[in-house]
Amino acid sequence: MGAKQKGDIRRGGKTIKRGYCWVSISFVALLVLVHASAVSSMEANAILLAARPQASDPPTGIHLTWGQDDTAHTIVVTWETSDAETGDLVLYDTQSRGGDPDLYENSATGSHHTYSGAGGYIHDVELTGLSADTIYYFICGGENGGWSDERSFRTAPDQRVSFRFVEGGDSQHKLRSRVEDRDAISQLMAQYNPSFVLFPGDIVDVWDSQAEWDNLLASFSMYWIDNNGLTIPIIPAVGNHDVRAPGDYDPENDATNYYGQFNLPGNEQWYALSWGPDLRIIVLDTETQGGESSWPEQLAWLENELIASENYLWKIVVFHRDMVSYRSWPSQSAWKNDLAFLFDKYHVDLVMQGHAQVYERSYPLDWTRAPGEIMSPGEGVVYMVGGAWGGGLYQGEPTWFSAKGPLSKYCFQVIDLYENGTLHIRAIDIDGNVFDEYVLQKEVSKAAEMPIAAISAVVIVAAAGALFFIRWKKSV
Protein backbone atom coordinates (compact mmCIF):
# COMPACT_ATOMS: atom_id res chain seq x y z
CA MET A 1 0.00 0.00 0.00
CA GLY A 2 1.36 3.40 -0.90
CA ALA A 3 2.06 6.02 1.72
CA LYS A 4 -0.64 8.50 2.51
CA GLN A 5 -0.16 11.63 0.42
CA LYS A 6 -0.46 15.14 1.70
CA GLY A 7 -4.03 16.35 1.50
CA ASP A 8 -5.58 12.86 1.63
CA ILE A 9 -8.60 12.51 3.96
CA ARG A 10 -9.49 9.71 6.37
CA ARG A 11 -13.17 8.59 6.50
CA GLY A 12 -14.30 5.54 8.49
CA GLY A 13 -10.83 4.09 8.59
CA LYS A 14 -10.34 4.52 4.83
CA THR A 15 -8.16 6.94 2.95
CA ILE A 16 -9.89 9.04 0.28
CA LYS A 17 -7.90 10.91 -2.29
CA ARG A 18 -8.64 14.64 -2.09
CA GLY A 19 -9.24 14.76 -5.83
CA TYR A 20 -11.89 12.08 -5.50
CA CYS A 21 -13.40 14.01 -2.63
CA TRP A 22 -13.80 17.12 -4.80
CA VAL A 23 -15.40 15.03 -7.56
CA SER A 24 -17.87 13.62 -5.05
CA ILE A 25 -18.67 17.05 -3.68
CA SER A 26 -19.14 18.36 -7.22
CA PHE A 27 -21.43 15.47 -8.11
CA VAL A 28 -23.59 16.05 -5.02
CA ALA A 29 -23.73 19.75 -5.81
CA LEU A 30 -24.81 18.93 -9.36
CA LEU A 31 -27.60 16.70 -8.05
CA VAL A 32 -28.79 19.48 -5.78
CA LEU A 33 -28.80 21.92 -8.70
CA VAL A 34 -30.69 19.47 -10.97
CA HIS A 35 -33.26 18.85 -8.23
CA ALA A 36 -33.66 22.55 -7.62
CA SER A 37 -34.02 23.13 -11.35
CA ALA A 38 -36.68 20.41 -11.62
CA VAL A 39 -38.58 21.83 -8.66
CA SER A 40 -38.33 25.30 -10.17
CA SER A 41 -39.55 23.94 -13.52
CA MET A 42 -42.52 22.21 -11.90
CA GLU A 43 -43.33 25.34 -9.95
CA ALA A 44 -43.03 27.40 -13.12
CA ASN A 45 -45.37 25.01 -14.98
CA ALA A 46 -47.82 25.18 -12.10
CA ILE A 47 -47.68 28.98 -12.20
CA LEU A 48 -48.21 28.97 -15.98
CA LEU A 49 -51.18 26.59 -15.70
CA ALA A 50 -52.68 28.68 -12.95
CA ALA A 51 -52.11 31.84 -14.98
CA ARG A 52 -54.03 30.49 -17.99
CA PRO A 53 -57.54 31.89 -18.35
CA GLN A 54 -60.16 29.63 -16.82
CA ALA A 55 -62.33 27.64 -19.25
CA SER A 56 -65.41 29.64 -20.15
CA ASP A 57 -67.11 27.04 -22.37
CA PRO A 58 -65.41 23.68 -21.85
CA PRO A 59 -66.42 20.48 -23.70
CA THR A 60 -69.43 18.54 -22.37
CA GLY A 61 -70.92 15.18 -23.32
CA ILE A 62 -67.62 13.74 -24.59
CA HIS A 63 -68.10 10.41 -26.39
CA LEU A 64 -66.23 8.21 -28.88
CA THR A 65 -67.35 6.60 -32.15
CA TRP A 66 -65.76 5.58 -35.44
CA GLY A 67 -66.35 7.46 -38.67
CA GLN A 68 -64.76 4.81 -40.87
CA ASP A 69 -64.14 1.06 -40.85
CA ASP A 70 -60.70 1.23 -39.25
CA THR A 71 -61.03 0.78 -35.50
CA ALA A 72 -57.32 -0.06 -35.11
CA HIS A 73 -56.02 3.23 -36.51
CA THR A 74 -58.79 5.83 -36.16
CA ILE A 75 -61.36 7.16 -33.71
CA VAL A 76 -63.74 10.14 -33.55
CA VAL A 77 -63.95 12.37 -30.47
CA THR A 78 -67.24 14.28 -30.18
CA TRP A 79 -68.33 16.91 -27.66
CA GLU A 80 -70.63 19.91 -27.30
CA THR A 81 -70.13 23.58 -26.37
CA SER A 82 -72.47 26.57 -26.17
CA ASP A 83 -70.57 28.72 -28.68
CA ALA A 84 -69.23 27.87 -32.10
CA GLU A 85 -65.66 29.16 -31.96
CA THR A 86 -64.48 27.44 -28.79
CA GLY A 87 -62.05 25.21 -30.67
CA ASP A 88 -62.13 22.01 -32.73
CA LEU A 89 -58.91 20.46 -31.45
CA VAL A 90 -57.84 17.18 -29.92
CA LEU A 91 -54.32 17.00 -28.45
CA TYR A 92 -53.14 13.44 -27.87
CA ASP A 93 -50.17 11.28 -26.96
CA THR A 94 -49.23 7.74 -25.98
CA GLN A 95 -48.19 9.04 -22.55
CA SER A 96 -50.24 10.90 -20.00
CA ARG A 97 -49.46 14.63 -20.12
CA GLY A 98 -51.66 15.60 -17.19
CA GLY A 99 -53.92 17.78 -19.30
CA ASP A 100 -51.22 20.36 -20.11
CA PRO A 101 -51.87 21.49 -23.72
CA ASP A 102 -48.18 22.37 -24.20
CA LEU A 103 -46.95 18.81 -23.65
CA TYR A 104 -48.91 16.65 -26.12
CA GLU A 105 -46.97 15.45 -29.16
CA ASN A 106 -49.90 15.21 -31.60
CA SER A 107 -52.92 17.25 -32.57
CA ALA A 108 -55.93 16.89 -34.87
CA THR A 109 -58.38 19.51 -36.04
CA GLY A 110 -62.01 18.80 -36.82
CA SER A 111 -65.18 20.79 -37.39
CA HIS A 112 -68.39 21.84 -35.66
CA HIS A 113 -72.03 21.91 -36.63
CA THR A 114 -75.46 22.49 -35.16
CA TYR A 115 -79.08 21.63 -35.96
CA SER A 116 -82.54 22.93 -35.17
CA GLY A 117 -83.18 22.66 -31.44
CA ALA A 118 -79.57 21.92 -30.52
CA GLY A 119 -78.42 23.53 -27.31
CA GLY A 120 -75.13 24.57 -28.87
CA TYR A 121 -72.50 23.24 -31.26
CA ILE A 122 -71.31 19.68 -31.74
CA HIS A 123 -67.59 19.23 -32.43
CA ASP A 124 -66.22 16.17 -34.26
CA VAL A 125 -62.51 15.44 -34.55
CA GLU A 126 -61.24 12.28 -36.20
CA LEU A 127 -57.82 10.97 -35.17
CA THR A 128 -56.08 8.94 -37.88
CA GLY A 129 -52.77 7.13 -38.27
CA LEU A 130 -52.98 5.63 -34.77
CA SER A 131 -51.12 2.49 -33.72
CA ALA A 132 -53.15 -0.67 -33.17
CA ASP A 133 -53.90 -1.95 -29.66
CA THR A 134 -52.43 1.19 -28.07
CA ILE A 135 -53.61 3.48 -25.28
CA TYR A 136 -53.83 7.17 -26.18
CA TYR A 137 -54.31 10.08 -23.79
CA PHE A 138 -56.10 13.19 -25.00
CA ILE A 139 -57.74 16.48 -24.21
CA CYS A 140 -60.27 18.21 -26.46
CA GLY A 141 -61.53 21.75 -26.91
CA GLY A 142 -59.40 24.81 -27.58
CA GLU A 143 -57.90 27.95 -26.10
CA ASN A 144 -61.02 30.02 -26.68
CA GLY A 145 -63.47 27.86 -24.74
CA GLY A 146 -61.10 25.78 -22.63
CA TRP A 147 -59.89 22.20 -22.56
CA SER A 148 -61.42 19.03 -21.18
CA ASP A 149 -59.77 17.00 -18.47
CA GLU A 150 -57.39 14.36 -19.79
CA ARG A 151 -59.08 11.18 -20.96
CA SER A 152 -57.84 8.02 -22.68
CA PHE A 153 -58.90 5.21 -25.04
CA ARG A 154 -57.43 2.06 -26.54
CA THR A 155 -57.40 1.31 -30.27
CA ALA A 156 -58.53 -2.05 -31.63
CA PRO A 157 -56.03 -4.88 -32.19
CA ASP A 158 -54.89 -5.81 -35.69
CA GLN A 159 -54.27 -9.45 -34.83
CA ARG A 160 -56.09 -12.23 -32.99
CA VAL A 161 -56.38 -11.51 -29.28
CA SER A 162 -59.02 -12.16 -26.63
CA PHE A 163 -61.29 -9.20 -25.95
CA ARG A 164 -64.62 -8.23 -24.44
CA PHE A 165 -67.53 -6.00 -25.38
CA VAL A 166 -70.99 -5.22 -24.03
CA GLU A 167 -74.44 -5.16 -25.66
CA GLY A 168 -77.60 -3.47 -24.43
CA GLY A 169 -80.02 -0.72 -25.35
CA ASP A 170 -83.27 1.15 -24.67
CA SER A 171 -81.89 3.65 -22.20
CA GLN A 172 -84.85 5.86 -23.15
CA HIS A 173 -86.25 7.76 -20.23
CA LYS A 174 -88.37 10.69 -19.41
CA LEU A 175 -86.39 13.21 -17.41
CA ARG A 176 -86.86 12.73 -13.68
CA SER A 177 -87.76 9.04 -14.05
CA ARG A 178 -85.63 5.92 -14.47
CA VAL A 179 -82.45 7.94 -14.87
CA GLU A 180 -81.03 6.29 -11.76
CA ASP A 181 -81.50 2.81 -13.25
CA ARG A 182 -79.89 3.87 -16.52
CA ASP A 183 -76.89 5.31 -14.72
CA ALA A 184 -76.58 2.31 -12.40
CA ILE A 185 -76.42 0.01 -15.44
CA SER A 186 -73.76 2.24 -17.04
CA GLN A 187 -71.61 2.27 -13.91
CA LEU A 188 -71.84 -1.49 -13.48
CA MET A 189 -71.12 -2.09 -17.17
CA ALA A 190 -67.92 -0.02 -17.02
CA GLN A 191 -66.54 -2.29 -14.28
CA TYR A 192 -66.27 -5.10 -16.84
CA ASN A 193 -63.76 -3.10 -18.95
CA PRO A 194 -65.36 -3.65 -22.37
CA SER A 195 -63.66 -2.49 -25.55
CA PHE A 196 -66.93 -0.95 -26.78
CA VAL A 197 -70.71 -1.06 -26.37
CA LEU A 198 -73.16 -2.24 -29.03
CA PHE A 199 -76.31 -0.16 -28.48
CA PRO A 200 -79.42 -1.20 -30.46
CA GLY A 201 -81.34 2.05 -30.26
CA ASP A 202 -83.97 3.94 -28.29
CA ILE A 203 -81.29 6.07 -26.78
CA VAL A 204 -83.77 8.76 -25.69
CA ASP A 205 -87.52 8.81 -25.21
CA VAL A 206 -88.35 11.82 -27.42
CA TRP A 207 -86.20 11.98 -30.52
CA ASP A 208 -85.76 15.78 -30.61
CA SER A 209 -85.67 16.53 -26.88
CA GLN A 210 -82.26 18.15 -26.59
CA ALA A 211 -82.60 18.11 -22.80
CA GLU A 212 -82.79 14.31 -22.93
CA TRP A 213 -79.82 14.09 -25.29
CA ASP A 214 -77.74 16.40 -23.10
CA ASN A 215 -78.66 14.43 -20.00
CA LEU A 216 -77.82 11.11 -21.61
CA LEU A 217 -74.51 12.20 -23.16
CA ALA A 218 -73.45 13.76 -19.86
CA SER A 219 -74.16 10.39 -18.27
CA PHE A 220 -72.15 8.53 -20.91
CA SER A 221 -69.29 11.01 -20.51
CA MET A 222 -69.25 10.51 -16.75
CA TYR A 223 -69.92 6.79 -16.37
CA TRP A 224 -68.62 5.09 -19.53
CA ILE A 225 -65.07 4.99 -18.15
CA ASP A 226 -63.59 1.63 -17.23
CA ASN A 227 -61.44 0.62 -14.27
CA ASN A 228 -58.30 1.61 -16.19
CA GLY A 229 -59.60 5.10 -16.92
CA LEU A 230 -60.36 4.32 -20.58
CA THR A 231 -63.37 5.97 -22.22
CA ILE A 232 -65.63 3.27 -23.73
CA PRO A 233 -66.75 3.91 -27.34
CA ILE A 234 -70.32 3.33 -28.56
CA ILE A 235 -71.50 1.54 -31.74
CA PRO A 236 -75.16 2.56 -32.00
CA ALA A 237 -78.16 1.64 -34.12
CA VAL A 238 -81.10 4.01 -34.47
CA GLY A 239 -84.30 3.20 -32.55
CA ASN A 240 -87.92 4.18 -33.10
CA HIS A 241 -87.76 6.68 -30.23
CA ASP A 242 -84.74 8.28 -31.91
CA VAL A 243 -86.76 9.18 -35.03
CA ARG A 244 -89.86 11.19 -35.83
CA ALA A 245 -93.29 9.62 -35.36
CA PRO A 246 -94.55 7.91 -38.55
CA GLY A 247 -97.27 10.49 -39.14
CA ASP A 248 -94.81 13.35 -38.78
CA TYR A 249 -92.16 12.22 -41.24
CA ASP A 250 -89.93 14.85 -42.80
CA PRO A 251 -87.18 13.44 -45.05
CA GLU A 252 -85.02 16.50 -44.40
CA ASN A 253 -85.43 16.34 -40.63
CA ASP A 254 -85.56 12.74 -39.43
CA ALA A 255 -83.49 11.49 -36.47
CA THR A 256 -81.71 14.83 -36.61
CA ASN A 257 -80.37 14.69 -33.07
CA TYR A 258 -79.19 11.09 -33.41
CA TYR A 259 -77.21 11.76 -36.58
CA GLY A 260 -76.08 15.11 -35.23
CA GLN A 261 -74.61 13.60 -32.07
CA PHE A 262 -73.00 10.44 -33.51
CA ASN A 263 -70.29 10.44 -36.19
CA LEU A 264 -70.68 7.09 -37.97
CA PRO A 265 -69.37 5.39 -41.16
CA GLY A 266 -70.95 5.53 -44.60
CA ASN A 267 -74.47 6.89 -44.79
CA GLU A 268 -74.70 6.44 -40.97
CA GLN A 269 -78.00 4.54 -41.30
CA TRP A 270 -76.35 1.19 -41.95
CA TYR A 271 -72.65 0.46 -41.67
CA ALA A 272 -70.09 -2.19 -40.68
CA LEU A 273 -67.01 -2.25 -38.45
CA SER A 274 -64.37 -4.86 -37.66
CA TRP A 275 -62.67 -5.48 -34.35
CA GLY A 276 -59.48 -7.36 -35.04
CA PRO A 277 -59.39 -10.08 -37.72
CA ASP A 278 -62.18 -12.20 -36.20
CA LEU A 279 -65.24 -10.02 -35.53
CA ARG A 280 -67.44 -8.27 -38.09
CA ILE A 281 -70.21 -6.03 -36.72
CA ILE A 282 -73.03 -5.08 -39.10
CA VAL A 283 -75.45 -2.33 -38.02
CA LEU A 284 -78.84 -1.95 -39.76
CA ASP A 285 -81.59 0.68 -39.77
CA THR A 286 -85.07 -0.75 -39.14
CA GLU A 287 -86.59 2.55 -38.02
CA THR A 288 -86.10 5.74 -40.02
CA GLN A 289 -88.64 6.08 -42.78
CA GLY A 290 -85.78 6.95 -45.06
CA GLY A 291 -84.41 3.50 -44.24
CA GLU A 292 -87.83 1.96 -44.85
CA SER A 293 -88.20 3.49 -48.30
CA SER A 294 -84.68 2.40 -49.19
CA TRP A 295 -85.15 -1.14 -47.89
CA PRO A 296 -84.12 -2.80 -51.20
CA GLU A 297 -80.94 -0.72 -51.20
CA GLN A 298 -80.18 -1.70 -47.61
CA LEU A 299 -80.81 -5.40 -48.31
CA ALA A 300 -78.50 -5.30 -51.32
CA TRP A 301 -75.82 -3.63 -49.24
CA LEU A 302 -76.31 -6.21 -46.47
CA GLU A 303 -75.89 -9.16 -48.85
CA ASN A 304 -72.74 -7.67 -50.35
CA GLU A 305 -71.39 -7.03 -46.86
CA LEU A 306 -72.11 -10.59 -45.72
CA ILE A 307 -70.40 -11.98 -48.82
CA ALA A 308 -67.34 -9.79 -48.18
CA SER A 309 -67.34 -10.86 -44.51
CA GLU A 310 -67.29 -14.59 -45.26
CA ASN A 311 -63.87 -15.19 -43.70
CA TYR A 312 -64.57 -13.54 -40.37
CA LEU A 313 -64.85 -16.08 -37.57
CA TRP A 314 -67.76 -14.19 -35.97
CA LYS A 315 -70.50 -12.15 -37.64
CA ILE A 316 -72.87 -10.12 -35.46
CA VAL A 317 -75.78 -8.03 -36.73
CA VAL A 318 -77.27 -5.20 -34.65
CA PHE A 319 -80.55 -3.32 -35.13
CA HIS A 320 -83.45 -2.06 -33.08
CA ARG A 321 -86.73 -3.78 -34.06
CA ASP A 322 -87.13 -7.19 -32.38
CA MET A 323 -87.74 -9.43 -35.40
CA VAL A 324 -87.47 -12.60 -33.29
CA SER A 325 -88.80 -12.25 -29.75
CA TYR A 326 -91.71 -13.31 -27.57
CA ARG A 327 -93.81 -10.68 -29.36
CA SER A 328 -95.49 -11.45 -32.66
CA TRP A 329 -95.24 -8.92 -35.48
CA PRO A 330 -97.42 -10.31 -38.32
CA SER A 331 -97.45 -6.95 -40.07
CA GLN A 332 -93.67 -7.08 -40.32
CA SER A 333 -93.29 -10.63 -41.60
CA ALA A 334 -91.99 -9.44 -44.98
CA TRP A 335 -88.91 -7.64 -43.67
CA LYS A 336 -88.36 -10.39 -41.09
CA ASN A 337 -88.25 -12.97 -43.86
CA ASP A 338 -85.95 -10.75 -45.94
CA LEU A 339 -83.44 -10.50 -43.11
CA ALA A 340 -83.73 -14.09 -41.91
CA PHE A 341 -83.03 -15.39 -45.43
CA LEU A 342 -79.72 -13.50 -45.57
CA PHE A 343 -78.76 -14.32 -41.97
CA ASP A 344 -79.32 -18.04 -42.61
CA LYS A 345 -77.67 -18.07 -46.04
CA TYR A 346 -74.47 -16.38 -44.87
CA HIS A 347 -74.23 -17.94 -41.41
CA VAL A 348 -74.63 -14.97 -39.09
CA ASP A 349 -73.84 -16.01 -35.52
CA LEU A 350 -75.70 -13.47 -33.38
CA VAL A 351 -78.46 -10.95 -33.99
CA MET A 352 -78.65 -8.27 -31.28
CA GLN A 353 -82.01 -6.48 -31.01
CA GLY A 354 -83.78 -4.01 -28.74
CA HIS A 355 -87.28 -2.49 -28.79
CA ALA A 356 -88.84 -5.09 -26.45
CA GLN A 357 -87.68 -3.87 -23.06
CA VAL A 358 -86.75 -7.27 -21.64
CA TYR A 359 -83.94 -9.78 -21.86
CA GLU A 360 -84.50 -12.73 -24.16
CA ARG A 361 -82.29 -15.29 -25.95
CA SER A 362 -83.46 -17.72 -28.60
CA TYR A 363 -82.22 -21.19 -29.36
CA PRO A 364 -80.18 -21.42 -32.60
CA LEU A 365 -82.65 -21.01 -35.47
CA ASP A 366 -82.64 -21.52 -39.22
CA TRP A 367 -85.71 -19.46 -40.00
CA THR A 368 -85.57 -20.15 -43.75
CA ARG A 369 -84.67 -23.82 -44.18
CA ALA A 370 -86.03 -25.23 -40.92
CA PRO A 371 -88.90 -23.06 -39.68
CA GLY A 372 -90.22 -24.20 -36.33
CA GLU A 373 -87.12 -26.25 -35.51
CA ILE A 374 -84.34 -25.76 -32.99
CA MET A 375 -80.87 -26.21 -34.43
CA SER A 376 -77.67 -27.42 -32.81
CA PRO A 377 -75.25 -24.75 -31.55
CA GLY A 378 -73.30 -23.29 -34.43
CA GLU A 379 -75.85 -24.45 -37.02
CA GLY A 380 -78.31 -21.61 -36.60
CA VAL A 381 -78.63 -17.95 -35.69
CA VAL A 382 -79.06 -16.92 -32.05
CA TYR A 383 -81.38 -13.93 -31.63
CA MET A 384 -81.02 -11.84 -28.50
CA VAL A 385 -83.15 -9.00 -27.17
CA GLY A 386 -81.29 -6.63 -24.86
CA GLY A 387 -83.61 -3.70 -24.29
CA ALA A 388 -83.28 -3.11 -20.58
CA TRP A 389 -80.75 -0.30 -20.05
CA GLY A 390 -83.17 1.86 -18.04
CA GLY A 391 -86.40 2.23 -20.00
CA GLY A 392 -89.70 0.95 -18.61
CA LEU A 393 -89.68 -2.86 -18.45
CA TYR A 394 -92.16 -5.11 -20.31
CA GLN A 395 -93.76 -8.42 -19.35
CA GLY A 396 -94.09 -11.44 -21.62
CA GLU A 397 -94.34 -15.22 -21.92
CA PRO A 398 -91.77 -17.54 -23.55
CA THR A 399 -92.32 -19.09 -26.98
CA TRP A 400 -91.15 -22.35 -28.53
CA PHE A 401 -87.80 -20.79 -29.49
CA SER A 402 -87.09 -19.00 -26.17
CA ALA A 403 -83.98 -20.49 -24.57
CA LYS A 404 -84.10 -17.85 -21.82
CA GLY A 405 -86.69 -15.26 -20.98
CA PRO A 406 -88.37 -13.00 -21.67
CA LEU A 407 -87.21 -11.59 -18.33
CA SER A 408 -88.31 -8.24 -17.00
CA LYS A 409 -85.13 -6.96 -15.38
CA TYR A 410 -82.59 -4.22 -16.02
CA CYS A 411 -79.48 -5.80 -17.48
CA PHE A 412 -76.79 -5.88 -20.16
CA GLN A 413 -74.80 -8.60 -21.89
CA VAL A 414 -71.04 -9.16 -21.58
CA ILE A 415 -69.56 -10.97 -24.60
CA ASP A 416 -66.05 -12.44 -24.44
CA LEU A 417 -64.31 -13.62 -27.61
CA TYR A 418 -61.24 -15.75 -26.94
CA GLU A 419 -58.25 -16.52 -29.14
CA ASN A 420 -59.12 -20.23 -29.11
CA GLY A 421 -62.43 -19.60 -30.91
CA THR A 422 -64.74 -19.50 -27.89
CA LEU A 423 -67.64 -17.05 -27.60
CA HIS A 424 -69.02 -16.60 -24.09
CA ILE A 425 -72.11 -14.50 -23.34
CA ARG A 426 -73.21 -13.54 -19.83
CA ALA A 427 -76.40 -11.65 -19.04
CA ILE A 428 -75.85 -9.50 -15.94
CA ASP A 429 -78.62 -7.77 -14.01
CA ILE A 430 -78.53 -4.42 -12.23
CA ASP A 431 -77.38 -6.12 -9.01
CA GLY A 432 -74.40 -7.74 -10.72
CA ASN A 433 -75.89 -11.25 -10.87
CA VAL A 434 -75.22 -13.50 -13.86
CA PHE A 435 -78.62 -14.94 -14.77
CA ASP A 436 -77.94 -16.43 -18.21
CA GLU A 437 -74.91 -17.81 -20.06
CA TYR A 438 -74.31 -19.08 -23.56
CA VAL A 439 -71.09 -20.58 -24.95
CA LEU A 440 -70.27 -21.34 -28.56
CA GLN A 441 -67.02 -22.91 -29.74
CA LYS A 442 -65.58 -22.67 -33.25
CA GLU A 443 -62.51 -24.33 -34.66
CA VAL A 444 -59.60 -22.00 -35.27
CA SER A 445 -57.03 -23.04 -37.85
CA LYS A 446 -53.50 -23.56 -36.57
CA ALA A 447 -52.20 -21.05 -39.10
CA ALA A 448 -54.60 -18.47 -37.75
CA GLU A 449 -53.63 -19.29 -34.17
CA MET A 450 -49.93 -18.74 -34.85
CA PRO A 451 -48.91 -15.30 -33.53
CA ILE A 452 -47.92 -12.69 -36.09
CA ALA A 453 -44.41 -12.53 -34.62
CA ALA A 454 -43.97 -16.27 -35.08
CA ILE A 455 -45.23 -16.14 -38.65
CA SER A 456 -42.83 -13.27 -39.37
CA ALA A 457 -39.93 -15.26 -37.90
CA VAL A 458 -40.77 -18.26 -40.08
CA VAL A 459 -40.93 -16.06 -43.18
CA ILE A 460 -37.59 -14.40 -42.36
CA VAL A 461 -35.86 -17.74 -41.74
CA ALA A 462 -37.30 -19.20 -44.95
CA ALA A 463 -36.22 -16.16 -46.97
CA ALA A 464 -32.71 -16.28 -45.50
CA GLY A 465 -32.49 -19.99 -46.29
CA ALA A 466 -33.59 -19.43 -49.88
CA LEU A 467 -31.04 -16.63 -50.33
CA PHE A 468 -28.25 -18.82 -48.94
CA PHE A 469 -29.25 -21.67 -51.28
CA ILE A 470 -29.24 -19.38 -54.34
CA ARG A 471 -25.77 -18.02 -53.51
CA TRP A 472 -24.47 -21.52 -52.85
CA LYS A 473 -25.74 -22.73 -56.20
CA LYS A 474 -24.04 -19.85 -57.99
CA SER A 475 -20.74 -20.60 -56.29
CA VAL A 476 -20.79 -24.30 -57.24
URRAWO-V316765 format. One record per residue. N is the residue number from 1. SS is DSSP state (helix for helix, strand for strand, loop for the rest). Layout:
n: (N & N)
ss: (SS & SS)
This chain:
n: (1 & 2 & 3 & 4 & 5 & 6 & 7 & 8 & 9 & 10 & 11 & 12 & 13 & 14 & 15 & 16 & 17 & 18 & 19 & 20 & 21 & 22 & 23 & 24 & 25 & 26 & 27 & 28 & 29 & 30 & 31 & 32 & 33 & 34 & 35 & 36 & 37 & 38 & 39 & 40 & 41 & 42 & 43 & 44 & 45 & 46 & 47 & 48 & 49 & 50 & 51 & 52 & 53 & 54 & 55 & 56 & 57 & 58 & 59 & 60 & 61 & 62 & 63 & 64 & 65 & 66 & 67 & 68 & 69 & 70 & 71 & 72 & 73 & 74 & 75 & 76 & 77 & 78 & 79 & 80 & 81 & 82 & 83 & 84 & 85 & 86 & 87 & 88 & 89 & 90 & 91 & 92 & 93 & 94 & 95 & 96 & 97 & 98 & 99 & 100 & 101 & 102 & 103 & 104 & 105 & 106 & 107 & 108 & 109 & 110 & 111 & 112 & 113 & 114 & 115 & 116 & 117 & 118 & 119 & 120 & 121 & 122 & 123 & 124 & 125 & 126 & 127 & 128 & 129 & 130 & 131 & 132 & 133 & 134 & 135 & 136 & 137 & 138 & 139 & 140 & 141 & 142 & 143 & 144 & 145 & 146 & 147 & 148 & 149 & 150 & 151 & 152 & 153 & 154 & 155 & 156 & 157 & 158 & 159 & 160 & 161 & 162 & 163 & 164 & 165 & 166 & 167 & 168 & 169 & 170 & 171 & 172 & 173 & 174 & 175 & 176 & 177 & 178 & 179 & 180 & 181 & 182 & 183 & 184 & 185 & 186 & 187 & 188 & 189 & 190 & 191 & 192 & 193 & 194 & 195 & 196 & 197 & 198 & 199 & 200 & 201 & 202 & 203 & 204 & 205 & 206 & 207 & 208 & 209 & 210 & 211 & 212 & 213 & 214 & 215 & 216 & 217 & 218 & 219 & 220 & 221 & 222 & 223 & 224 & 225 & 226 & 227 & 228 & 229 & 230 & 231 & 232 & 233 & 234 & 235 & 236 & 237 & 238 & 239 & 240 & 241 & 242 & 243 & 244 & 245 & 246 & 247 & 248 & 249 & 250 & 251 & 252 & 253 & 254 & 255 & 256 & 257 & 258 & 259 & 260 & 261 & 262 & 263 & 264 & 265 & 266 & 267 & 268 & 269 & 270 & 271 & 272 & 273 & 274 & 275 & 276 & 277 & 278 & 279 & 280 & 281 & 282 & 283 & 284 & 285 & 286 & 287 & 288 & 289 & 290 & 291 & 292 & 293 & 294 & 295 & 296 & 297 & 298 & 299 & 300 & 301 & 302 & 303 & 304 & 305 & 306 & 307 & 308 & 309 & 310 & 311 & 312 & 313 & 314 & 315 & 316 & 317 & 318 & 319 & 320 & 321 & 322 & 323 & 324 & 325 & 326 & 327 & 328 & 329 & 330 & 331 & 332 & 333 & 334 & 335 & 336 & 337 & 338 & 339 & 340 & 341 & 342 & 343 & 344 & 345 & 346 & 347 & 348 & 349 & 350 & 351 & 352 & 353 & 354 & 355 & 356 & 357 & 358 & 359 & 360 & 361 & 362 & 363 & 364 & 365 & 366 & 367 & 368 & 369 & 370 & 371 & 372 & 373 & 374 & 375 & 376 & 377 & 378 & 379 & 380 & 381 & 382 & 383 & 384 & 385 & 386 & 387 & 388 & 389 & 390 & 391 & 392 & 393 & 394 & 395 & 396 & 397 & 398 & 399 & 400 & 401 & 402 & 403 & 404 & 405 & 406 & 407 & 408 & 409 & 410 & 411 & 412 & 413 & 414 & 415 & 416 & 417 & 418 & 419 & 420 & 421 & 422 & 423 & 424 & 425 & 426 & 427 & 428 & 429 & 430 & 431 & 432 & 433 & 434 & 435 & 436 & 437 & 438 & 439 & 440 & 441 & 442 & 443 & 444 & 445 & 446 & 447 & 448 & 449 & 450 & 451 & 452 & 453 & 454 & 455 & 456 & 457 & 458 & 459 & 460 & 461 & 462 & 463 & 464 & 465 & 466 & 467 & 468 & 469 & 470 & 471 & 472 & 473 & 474 & 475 & 476)
ss: (loop & loop & loop & loop & loop & loop & loop & loop & strand & strand & strand & loop & loop & strand & strand & strand & loop & helix & helix & helix & helix & helix & helix & helix & helix & helix & helix & helix & helix & helix & helix & helix & helix & helix & helix & helix & helix & helix & helix & helix & helix & helix & helix & helix & helix & helix & helix & helix & helix & helix & helix & loop & loop & loop & loop & loop & loop & loop & loop & strand & strand & strand & strand & strand & strand & loop & loop & loop & loop & loop & loop & loop & loop & loop & strand & strand & strand & strand & strand & strand & strand & loop & loop & loop & loop & loop & loop & loop & strand & strand & strand & strand & strand & loop & loop & loop & loop & loop & loop & loop & loop & loop & loop & loop & loop & strand & strand & strand & strand & loop & strand & strand & strand & loop & loop & loop & loop & loop & loop & loop & strand & strand & strand & strand & strand & strand & strand & loop & loop & loop & loop & loop & loop & loop & strand & strand & strand & strand & strand & strand & strand & strand & loop & loop & loop & strand & strand & loop & loop & loop & strand & strand & strand & strand & loop & loop & loop & loop & loop & loop & loop & loop & strand & strand & strand & strand & strand & loop & loop & loop & loop & loop & loop & loop & loop & loop & loop & loop & helix & helix & helix & helix & helix & helix & helix & helix & helix & helix & helix & helix & loop & loop & loop & loop & loop & strand & strand & strand & strand & loop & loop & loop & loop & loop & loop & loop & loop & loop & loop & helix & helix & helix & helix & helix & helix & helix & helix & helix & helix & helix & helix & helix & helix & loop & strand & loop & loop & loop & loop & strand & strand & loop & strand & strand & strand & strand & loop & loop & loop & helix & helix & helix & loop & loop & loop & helix & helix & helix & loop & loop & loop & loop & loop & loop & loop & helix & helix & helix & helix & helix & helix & loop & loop & loop & loop & loop & loop & loop & loop & loop & strand & strand & strand & strand & strand & loop & loop & loop & strand & strand & strand & strand & strand & loop & loop & loop & loop & loop & helix & helix & helix & helix & helix & loop & helix & helix & helix & helix & helix & helix & helix & helix & helix & helix & helix & helix & helix & helix & loop & loop & loop & loop & loop & strand & strand & strand & strand & strand & loop & loop & loop & loop & loop & loop & loop & loop & loop & loop & loop & helix & helix & helix & helix & helix & helix & helix & helix & helix & helix & helix & helix & helix & helix & helix & helix & loop & loop & loop & loop & strand & strand & strand & strand & loop & loop & loop & loop & loop & strand & strand & strand & strand & loop & loop & strand & loop & loop & loop & loop & loop & loop & loop & loop & loop & loop & loop & loop & loop & loop & loop & strand & strand & strand & strand & strand & strand & loop & loop & loop & loop & loop & loop & loop & loop & loop & loop & loop & loop & loop & loop & loop & strand & strand & strand & strand & strand & strand & loop & loop & loop & strand & strand & strand & strand & strand & strand & strand & loop & loop & loop & loop & strand & strand & strand & strand & strand & strand & strand & strand & loop & loop & loop & loop & strand & strand & strand & strand & strand & strand & strand & strand & loop & loop & loop & loop & helix & helix & helix & helix & loop & loop & helix & helix & helix & helix & helix & helix & helix & helix & helix & helix & helix & helix & helix & helix & helix & helix & helix & helix & helix & helix & helix & helix & helix & helix & loop)
